Amino acid sequence: MEANRFYGMMDRYLRELDAMGAVIAITADHGMNGKTDGEGRPNVIYLQDLLDEWLGQGKSRVILPITDPYVVHHGALGSFATIYLDSGVDLAATLARIAGIPGMAKVLDRATGCREFELPEDREGDLIAVSGRHTTIGTSRSRHDLSGLDAPLRSHGGVSEQRVPLIFNRPVHDWPARRLRNFDAFDIALNRAQ
């Protein structure tokens, strides 16, 4: 009931903006996928635990950019991780070993990953790991309390969550000759819609 009232309010605002001739672009910041196995249990790769087991304590550090206080649907688990390795660790061998984990979609070295995902190299670790559609990445099992989940685990941050709707209220001319992304809403709404 509360959600319907909110949507009704937004519809009225959007209708008023449209009547004034405004270009309106509606999109989302990211998609979301269920991150569970066939029986509905959380499907998590605890990457820091694995690296500690393989390389030894203190030889690596896994950082999840999704870690935030809102944990009721994603438990501070995401589909993207950056990994810092101690200088003595064999980067290529570690990359190959992580890439072999079931549920891992992509593991790239810093330069390749930053090029592919348009990230600044000075802010990423030695490796970038992205999990598959139904798998998520955690650091250590002890650092993720999933008892607060109010529904089956779902999360975002991977390639499989990049597709989102992009809707305009006016015709768009001269579409860019590439796949559009949500942030293209600014260019199209300001420069290309009529």
C-alpha positions in Angstrom: 0.0 0.0 0.0 2.8 2.4 1.0 4.8 1.6 -2.2 1.7 2.2 -4.4 1.2 5.6 -2.8 4.9 6.4 -3.5 4.6 5.3 -7.1 1.4 7.3 -7.5 3.2 10.4 -6.2 6.1 9.8 -8.6 3.7 9.3 -11.6 2.1 12.7 -10.8 5.5 14.5 -10.7 6.7 12.8 -13.9 3.4 13.7 -15.6 3.8 17.4 -14.6 7.4 17.5 -15.8 6.4 15.9 -19.1 3.6 18.5 -19.6 6.2 21.2 -19.1 8.3 19.7 -21.9 11.0 18.3 -19.8 13.1 15.3 -21.1 12.8 12.5 -18.6 15.1 9.5 -18.5 14.3 6.6 -16.2 16.9 4.0 -15.5 18.5 2.1 -12.6 21.9 2.1 -11.0 22.3 -1.7 -11.4 20.5 -4.9 -11.9 20.1 -7.6 -9.3 20.3 -11.4 -9.4 19.6 -14.2 -7.0 22.8 -15.6 -5.6 21.6 -19.0 -4.4 22.1 -22.6 -5.3 19.3 -24.9 -6.6 18.0 -25.3 -3.0 17.9 -21.6 -2.2 21.0 -21.5 0.0 23.5 -18.6 -0.4 26.0 -19.4 -3.1 29.2 -17.6 -1.8 32.9 -17.8 -2.6 34.7 -16.7 0.6 37.7 -15.6 -1.3 39.8 -14.3 1.6 39.5 -17.6 3.3 40.6 -19.5 0.2 43.6 -17.2 -0.4 44.7 -17.4 3.3 44.5 -21.2 2.9 46.5 -21.2 -0.4 49.0 -18.4 0.3 49.1 -18.1 4.0 47.8 -15.4 6.4 48.6 -11.8 5.5 49.8 -12.6 1.9 46.6 -11.1 0.3 43.7 -8.8 1.0 40.3 -9.0 -0.7 38.3 -5.9 -0.8 34.6 -5.8 -1.8 33.4 -2.4 -2.8 29.8 -3.4 -2.1 30.4 -3.7 1.6 27.8 -1.3 3.2 25.5 -1.3 6.2 22.4 -2.3 4.1 22.6 -6.0 4.4 19.0 -7.3 4.4 19.2 -8.5 0.8 22.9 -8.8 0.0 24.6 -9.5 3.3 27.5 -7.2 2.3 28.4 -9.7 -0.5 28.8 -8.6 -4.1 29.9 -9.9 -7.5 33.1 -7.9 -7.8 36.3 -8.0 -5.7 39.7 -6.5 -6.0 42.7 -8.4 -4.6 46.0 -7.1 -3.3 48.8 -9.6 -3.2 52.1 -9.6 -1.2 55.1 -8.9 -3.4 56.3 -12.5 -3.2 53.1 -14.0 -4.4 53.0 -15.5 -8.0 50.4 -13.3 -9.6 49.8 -15.5 -12.7 49.4 -18.7 -10.6 47.1 -17.0 -8.2 45.0 -15.6 -11.0 44.7 -19.0 -12.6 43.7 -20.7 -9.3 41.0 -18.1 -8.6 39.7 -18.4 -12.2 39.3 -22.1 -11.6 36.9 -21.7 -8.7 33.4 -22.8 -9.7 31.1 -19.8 -10.0 33.9 -17.3 -10.8 33.1 -15.6 -14.2 36.3 -13.6 -14.7 39.6 -13.0 -13.1 41.9 -10.3 -14.6 45.2 -8.6 -13.7 44.9 -5.0 -12.8 45.8 -3.4 -16.2 43.5 -5.7 -18.1 40.6 -5.4 -15.6 40.8 -1.6 -15.5 40.8 -1.4 -19.3 37.8 -3.8 -19.6 35.8 -2.2 -16.8 36.9 1.4 -17.3 38.4 1.7 -13.8 41.3 3.8 -12.5 44.4 1.7 -12.1 45.6 3.5 -9.0 42.5 2.4 -7.1 42.5 -1.3 -7.8 44.4 -4.3 -6.5 46.7 -6.6 -8.3 43.7 -8.8 -9.5 40.1 -8.1 -10.2 37.6 -11.0 -9.7 34.0 -11.1 -10.9 31.6 -13.9 -10.0 28.9 -15.4 -12.2 25.2 -14.7 -12.3 24.2 -16.9 -9.4 27.3 -16.7 -7.3 28.6 -13.9 -5.0 32.0 -13.1 -3.4 32.7 -12.7 0.2 35.9 -12.0 2.1 35.9 -14.4 5.1 32.9 -16.5 6.3 33.4 -14.9 9.8 32.9 -11.4 8.4 29.5 -11.9 6.7 26.5 -12.3 9.0 23.7 -13.6 6.8 21.3 -14.0 9.6 19.8 -10.5 8.7 18.7 -11.6 5.3 15.0 -11.0 4.9 14.7 -13.0 1.6 16.9 -15.4 -0.4 20.4 -13.8 -1.0 20.5 -11.5 -4.0 23.2 -9.0 -4.9 24.9 -7.1 -7.7 28.3 -5.8 -9.0 29.0 -8.3 -11.7 28.7 -8.3 -15.5 25.4 -10.2 -15.2 23.9 -7.2 -13.4 24.8 -4.5 -15.9 21.7 -4.6 -18.0 19.1 -2.2 -16.8 16.1 -0.4 -18.4 16.8 3.0 -20.0 13.5 4.7 -20.9 12.8 8.2 -22.3 9.6 10.2 -22.6 10.7 11.9 -25.9 12.0 10.4 -29.2 15.8 10.1 -29.3 17.7 11.0 -32.4 21.3 10.1 -33.4 21.7 7.2 -31.0 25.3 6.4 -30.2 26.7 3.5 -32.2 27.4 1.3 -29.2 25.6 -0.4 -26.4 24.0 2.2 -24.1 24.6 2.2 -20.4 22.6 3.8 -17.6 24.9 6.8 -17.3 24.3 7.6 -21.0 20.9 9.0 -19.8 22.6 12.3 -19.1 24.1 12.7 -22.6 20.9 11.6 -24.4 18.4 13.5 -22.2 20.5 16.7 -22.5 21.8 16.5 -26.0 19.9 14.1 -28.2 16.2 13.9 -27.1 13.6 16.2 -28.7 
